[in-house]
Amino acid sequence: MATLVLWCGALGYAGMLPDRPARAVPGRGVPPCEALEQGNPGRREIALTIDDGPHDPIARQLLDILRAEDVRATFFVVGKRVREHPGVVARMVNEGHEVGSHTATHRRLDTLSDVMIRAQLLGCEAAVESACGRRVNLLRPPGARYNAATARIAEEGGYRLVGWTVAAKDFVEVPSDLIVDRVLASVTNGSIILLHDDYPETVTALPRILRALKRQGYRFVTVSEMLGRLSPPIRVERNPVAPSARSTAFAEPGTAAGP
Ligand SMILES: [Zn+2]
């Protein structure tokens, strides 16, 4: 692992990091500067990820479905939207979901200076901590666009980068049938599914996706759980209590329904 990290670091600092990050492969794990794009292909499990929110009311409707289906997801949230809907983010954490960073304002990180990249990470961190007292330690760069500087700054901040395996492309309005078909056509062991909370068609599609995949024998895990099932496993604590909130009592995941 140490050799891989050094190799990866050298590649990254040389500015040669590929636009599309490498996939995790069995027996290798994911070096810090690469994005997790697929979990352990030997396990019949899936990580459902939902980006760009929280948008109201779509995010709350998706949470209702996830609660009814007893599925935990990972939400990659945008800091400015967290500020608009902090109660929705608190509900995500309280209901056992994972919350990761999708930057402060959804900028393409590979176009920014180091200072601006840090500001994008810190802006989302602060919004999430203010909303629910938890820290984010997963980062999904908008558009999967990142470079060596992004990877280095993310690693310095304690982040793991997260990509995806299966994209429903529901960031534009498309029929729910198409969302379902796009997901079910490509899912395999260890897939990371990417949905968005922009349009009601995703709300219509989600129960069909969840039920179909359950029938196929898949179980749903959060991204941190998926990282812990790689070989070698990578330990990421799911939304630890933020340093600034340690003295404040916050509800533990799964103990309370939010607003
Ligand atoms: Zn996005």
Residues whose N, C-alpha, C, O or C-beta is under 5 A from the ligand:
A	BS01	ZN	D51 D52 P142 G143
